[in-house]
Amino acid sequence: MKNSVKRIYVRKKDRFDYKSKEVRKEIENLLKIKIDKLNIYNRYDLEISDENLDKAINNVLSERNLDYVYAKDEAKKLEDSFESALAVEYLPGQFDQRRQGVIDTLNLILDEKTDCKTATVYEFSKLNENDLKKIENYLVNPVDSHKIDLKEMPESLDIKREKNLENEIYNGFIAYSDEEISNFVKDHDLAMDDNDLKMVRDYFKKENRNPNETEIKILDTYWSDHCRHTTFNTNLDIDIKVKTSLDKAIKNSFDKYLKMRDELEIKKPINLMSFGTILSKYMRSRNEFDDLEVSSEINACSVYVKVRVEKDGKENLEDYLLMFKNETHNHPTEIEPFGGASTCLGGAIRDPLSGRSYVYQGMRITGAGNILEDVDKTMEGKLPQRKISKLAAKGYSSYGNQIGLATGFVKEIFHEGYKAKRMECGAVIAAAPKENVKRLSPKAGDIVLLIGGRTGRDGIGGATGSSKSHKVTSIKTESAQVQKGNAPEERKLQRLFRRSEVSKLIKKCNDFGAGGVSVAIGELYDGIDIDLSKVKLKYAGLKPSEIAISESQERMAVLIDKNDREEFEKYCREENVEASLVGKVTDTNRMRMFYDDKKIADISYDFINTNGADRSAKVEFVSEDVPKYLTEKSSDPKYFYEKIKDLNVISQRNLIEIFDSTIGQNTVLQPLGGKKQVNPSQAMVARIPVLDGVSKTASIMTYGFDPFISEKSQYLGGYYAVIESIAKLVSVGSDLEKIRLSFQEFYEKMDNSKAWSKPLKSLLGAFEVTNFFKKPPIGGKDSMSGNFEDLKVPPTLISFATTTEDIENIKSNDLKGKGKIGLIRAKYNSDMTLDLDHYKNLLEKLIKAMREGKIISSIALDNKGILANIYEQALGNSNFTLDFDNLYNPLFGSFVVEYVEDLDFVEKIGEFSDELIVNGEKLDTEKLEKSYLNELDQIFSPKEEISYEKIDQKDMEVSLKSKKPVDKVKVSILAVTGTNCEWDTRKVFEKYGAEVEINLFKNLDKTAIEESIENLAKSIKSSQIFAIPGGFSMADEPDGSGKFLANIIRNEKIKDAIEYMLDKNDGLIIGICNGFQTLIKTGLLPYGKIKEIEEDDPSLTYNTNDRHISTFVDTKILNNKSPWTRGLDLDKIYKIPISHGEGRFIVNEEKYKDLLENGQIFSVYDTNPNGSDYNIEGILSKDGKILGRMGHVERLDSDLYKNIYDIEEQKIFENAINYFKK
């Protein structure tokens, strides 16, 4: 009998329903609509048999102790009871992570085929139509979602979609007049211009046929500004007329550039691109740039580095490739903030990942308007700034947190120009052993495999869309352009490519960013046949042109020898990655696409590689004066009460904490440090990860940019962007060797001759500094469509600087309160450029003094002004006394230092004191701190700060030595799609001598599931310790963490294996974060056995502030008499990292008393961040053999977290190993 569709509503019980409370607050505060009731439901239309419905509800869709459930008739009654309601679902073709989580988990536990459709339903008290419409406009983004009929019920979810071979031929195209060509460009909304399309017409005339829609879309994508940087490659006619002293500096820089062109004998016309690339060409011609990896395969900036690796007490140098990449998703994030921002990071990761490197740390730099302004001031065609900012942060952090990328630096820049188009910029850093990366020339007969995610309509037209300006209608008409991220899928590719045996098989690889199949596969070689029918689809019915240019995420095109196919596909299956053969290399010099036997496209590479018509423009040089912004002074300390409320000065702590900063066990400087974790680091620092041994070499990345100087003087904006990025490297302990740069450019559309002057001057300013220091930019990304109606983004050139350094030399920026406060003053010329010879000498002196310990903290001054720079680094550590005549204006290039020995180049300007005194005026520290820390609380909710109240529990009396000792302890680790702490967990167990096996659970089909269950059961039975690490299993869907993992544990074979290990092997179990959630949801905690969960059982649920929290917390130990906790100090405060969105421990009074009676509370928060009952952080089973906790103690190691003080490792892993020692 055919399964029928059942409707199920699920909502959180009132005590746990923070989402509804948050949305209600937003509606009342922002929309000024009073609502008496708001409930938010997850709605599931599930095609499933009657006998399996309860199993699906109780094990997948809901949790008895957290949720209310309304199914079938109850669902109908519920709908009928609504006074006002809004039902919302994703647009057709959009990736729905919740639906995927339901289907994946049901496939794990059921034998029948099921399907699911999800929606979010908002139930309101009675509202009038006008208010309901306002709420709909606020809650529903038409780019990815739409309102649906509340009561409409599908009879079946099995939508029949036939193959769609529609591929319109544009008859008569080759005979079009120039006027018809112009109309065609407008009618088809092409990114290319009339001259490009005339070239297309003339090409197909020679081919003696008319093009089809796929061919036109391929060329439009290939030649888009996004893919081919057509704006930056436009030929420029430049004439700089000098009127001011600053113009003279600009002309001087231009003359240096022209001289360099002459020396290199460059004859090509000048374009913007050449200003960024000429220095590296020049240095290479003089053999001054031997660390650059030169390859026809361009995945990311790539340099050779030496990494110090310690193994078995010995240290060696190993050859690595260090890769870094910056990426923007300005247009997608503007119209769909969550998806646009998440795939900004996903795209940044994919580039170096396609280069076979492991991406381990990310930086996020964004630009927004005033996010505190009222929603009713939002311009037509725009989302509110606060909504964009909040959702974009959730999107980016969601992707990074899930894939396991440590976000080491977060900064939102506020400028009203970013209302024209948001800036969403991500930069990542990656590394790979040099020997793993082969750059081999393809040959005819080689094959192309498409691996990873499937193809859908999401992301169609992304490359061309991002090349256009934003219009009022964009938010309603460009939904397909926004890609949808699926971080757990990309995590699989990270695992796959980190295996050396996989990486070494790859000749070339390209990620599916802009342009999809056509570009990702087409760029691999000038001669490719592609079979679109072999591209795996999310759903049937896509046209060939859609398959060809869809930018669906998490896919890679790998080019390998045909004889390596079987081996490569075997590795893919081992890593739970889908692979399909979609193309082969030919010697035809043509890109040919087929669907089965039908030819879909056939274009010569000679024509594709022309990149369209040459573009030329005349630059009307706009004269510049030195901005008053740099020359005005103020010594009034009272103005600081206002200055500290400036959006660009206030603390972004609540925003920063959304991003996981400790994943990977490599973070050297936390984004926020100091005694109270409020002092922002000026650089992103991590040790370069190695699979074996311990790395002693750190990578450092910084950024430099100030929109307020750049809007007044683009030359000085570019100049000081580079200065600032280099100065910040030095501020944390870097020397000046091997600094490499990458630029991010974001400007208005170049639609007039004056507009061209802006990026030209920015690049000349940057060129002046990079040329002096011989620090070349070796990569970059441009976005040249920052317009909305009459608004324009500020001229934006961000300089990202990257280098490596011995980990011992890294110092944190926070002021320690142990020395004196001094100024290292740069020497400014009359045009406000620097005396660069003097500046280089100052930097070298500073570096020497830091290495000798004479300077213990250093701050590179930025646009906040000296008082704010000192305040943000001293807060929580010490007050200070400051005497200085320029408190608020920027002193770019200069440094404030904390020094312990007088130095001739350091000018004393202050000292540490009990009170905050500036120029003789005592300032109100409480008032300042409140303004600084809490101004953004209304946008990014703060974490809880609940003090611990003493708990008295009975001592646990259990054996501290195993009855089954062994010579070598074996640890079995369970990893699933979404797990991201398996490597950290393995390393910490191996550190104490264990043999570790990671069991990756594969679920591509039923056979893979059965094999995974068999292998996992076998591994557990042969182990002494079973570990479930942290992560986001199945992206924490549906609506809650650990459900997929819990259903693995409940499987009879796994259940039997766990019972066998606990009993026969006297085994131990640990679950951290996602693993703790799994233990709680299976009954292993607190009961020590797998059981059905009852309504009154303890649980873990969403943090009370309804956001992710990543920070260090102070914890106290309450049990030190179990196999895991033996000997821990009950009187000590242990600082440990946390990173979770669902860490709130819930327990009723009766069960709490049971925990006390059995001594099962292991650890509590000294200050509770997430609302956990009784401040509980971790618990044990009655016998002490099973431990679950939220804190990521596996991420602690020596050399890490240098700006977090008094960290001491808890010996729980060592204790567990010692438990089994003979």
Buried (B, 14 or more C-beta within 10 A) or exposed (E): EEBBBBBBBBBBBEEBBBBBBBBBEBBEEBBEBEBEEBBBBBBBBBBBBEEBBEBBBBBBBBBBBBBBBBBEEBBBEBBEEBEBBBBBBBBEBBBBBBBBBBBBBBBBBBEEEBBBBBBBBBBBEEBEEEBBEBBBBBBBBBBBBBBBEBEEEEEEBEEEEEEBEEBEEBEEBBEBEEEBBBEBBEEBEBBBBBBBBBBBBEBBEEBEEBBBBBBBBBBBBBBBBBBBBBBBBBEBEBEBEBEEBBBEBBBBBBEBBEEBBEEEEBEEEBBBBBBBBBBBBBBBEEEEBEEBBEEEBEBBBBBBBBBBBEEEEEEEEBEBBBBBBBBBBBBBBBBBBBBBBBBBBBBBBBBBBBBBBBBBBBBBBBBBBBBBBEBEEBBEBBBBBBBBBBBBBBBBBBBBBBBBBBBBBBBBBBBBBBBBBBBBBBBBBBBBBBEBBEBEEBEEEBBBBBBBBBBBBBBBBBBBBBBBBBEEEBBEBBBBBBBBBBBBBBBBBBBBBBBBEBBEBBBBBBBBBBBBBBBBBBBBBBBBBBBBBBBBBBEEBBBBBBBBBBBBBBBBBBBBBEEBBEBBBEBBBBBBBBBBBBBBBBEBEBBBBBBEEEEBBBBBBEBBEBBBBEBEBEBBBBEBEBBEBBEEEBBEBEEBEEBBBBBBBBBBBBBBBBBBBBBBBBBBBBBBBBBBBBBBBBBBBBBBBBEEBBBBBBBBBBBBBBBBBBBBBBBBBBBBBBBBBBBBBBBBBBBBEBBBBBBBBBBBBBEEBEBBBBBBBBBBBBBBBBBBBBBBBBBBBBBBBBBBBEBBBBBBBBBBBBBBBEBEBBBBBBBBBEBBBBBBBBBBEEBBBBBBEEBBEBBEBBBEBBBEEBBBBBBBBBBBBBBBBBBBBBBBBBBBBBBBEBBBBBBBBBBBBBBBEEBEBBEEBBBBEEEBBBBEEEBEEEEBBEBBBBBBEBBBBBBBEBEBEEBEBEEBEBEBEBEEEBEEBBBBBBBBBBBBBBBBBBBBBBBBEBEBBBBBBBBBEEEBBEBBBEBBBBBBBBBBBBBBBBBBBBBBBBBBBBBBBBBBBBBEBBBBBBBBBBEEBBBBBBBBBBBBBBBBBBBBBBBBBBEEBEEEBBBBBBBBBBBBBBBBBBBBBBBBBBBBBBEBEEEEEBBBBBBBBBBBBBBBEEBBEBBBEBBBBBBBBBBBBBBBBBBBBBBBBBBBBBBBBBBBBBBBBEBBBBBBBEBEBBBBBBBBBBBBEE
